[in-house]
Amino acid sequence: MSSTAEQLSKIVERTEHLIELCTALQEENDLLKLENETLTSALNTSKNMNKELEEKLRILKVAKSFSETNEKSLDIKQKINEFVQEIDKCIVLLKK
């Protein structure tokens, strides 16, 4: 009889140990999820900043190309219209 009681006691101890491990793993999982969300948010912010900087760089390159060329005003107007169309397309894509 005592061996049955001992076995039952060991089973209870092991079960309690497993419950403690499970609780610890759940806490660690929650911390990792929070860290993941934080890193994802930081990554998205960095991506948005990168897009903004790339757009500014593109605009600067366009402005520089206009200042370096001696094109007629019609050619410049045509390029501006092309850029406006590109911007409109980008806006439509962003709204989706």
N, C-alpha and C positions, 0 to 999 in steps of 0.2 A: 504494500500500500504506500509505503513511504517513497518508493521509486516513482510511483504514479504522481504523487504530490510534488516530488522533485522535478519531474519532467514538466508538469503543469507550471510550476514556478519558473523554470527555464524558458518555457514558451511565452509566459507573460513578460519576462524580462526582455526577451528578444523582440517581442511585439512593441514594447515601450521604446526600445532602442530604435526600431524601424520607424516608429511614429516620430521620434525626435529627429532622425535623419531626414524624413520626409518634410518636416516643418522647416528644417535648416535649408533644404534644397528649394523649397517654395520661396523662402525669403531671398535666397540667392537669385532665383529666377526673377523675382520681382525687381530686384536691384539691377539685374542685367537688362530687363525690359526697359526700365527707366533710363539707363545709360544708353541703350539703343535709340530710344526716342530722342534723347538729347543730341546724340551724334547725328541722327537723321536730320534733325532740325538745323543743326550747325552746317551740315552738308548742303541742305537746300538753300540756306542763307548764302553760303559761299558760291553756289552755282548761280544764284540770282545776281550777286555782286559781280561775278565773272561775266555774265551776259551783259550787264550794264556797262562794264568797262570795255568789253569788246565792241559794243555799239558806239561808245564814245570814241574809241580808237578808229572805227570805220568812218565816223563823221569827221574826225580830224584829218584822216587820209583824203577824204573827199574834198574837204576845205583846202587842204594843201595842193591837191591836184588842180583845183580851180585857180588858186593863186599863182601856180607855176605855168599855167597855159595862157595863151593869148587867143583863145577861141572866140568866135563871134557870139554875140548875146543869144542868138537862136539856138546854138549848140548847147550853151549853158542852160537855157530854159528847158531844152529837151532832157538834159541829164537830170535836172531838178524834178521834172515830171516823172521820169523813170524811178527816181528815188522815192518820190511820194507814192507811186504805185507799189513799190516794194514794201514801204512802211505800211500801207493799207493792207497788203496781203498778210504781213506779219501780225497786224492787229486782229484780222479775221481769224488767223490761226490761234492766237492767244485767247480769243473769246470762246473757242471750242472747248 
